[in-house]
Amino acid sequence: MAMDAGTIERMIRETLPDARVSIEDLRGDGDHYAAHVVSSAFKGKSRVQQHQMVYQALQGKMGNELHALALQTSVPDDA
């Protein structure tokens, strides 16, 4: 079963409340998304750690309901 962009965004924001999240459905199939997540929680973390934080927010949905997620993460400019 595919996930919708709103669910992905909600799950990320529940774990990273200050996050600015933009989601794009790459194929229109609800299975392949690109996400850009900006959060001050990423400050001082490596890119791998930042991505792990987002994957943890998705609570094991990656590889199941969510087939592919092209992920970009960053710290806000003012952090």
HELIX and SHEET records of a PDB file:
HELIX    1   1 ALA A    5  THR A   15  1                                  11    
HELIX    2   2 SER A   40  PHE A   42  5                                   3    
HELIX    3   3 ARG A   47  ALA A   57  1                                  11    
SHEET    1   A 3 ARG A  20  ASP A  25  0                                        
SHEET    2   A 3 HIS A  32  VAL A  38 -1                                        
SHEET    3   A 3 ALA A  68  SER A  74  1                                        
END                                                                             
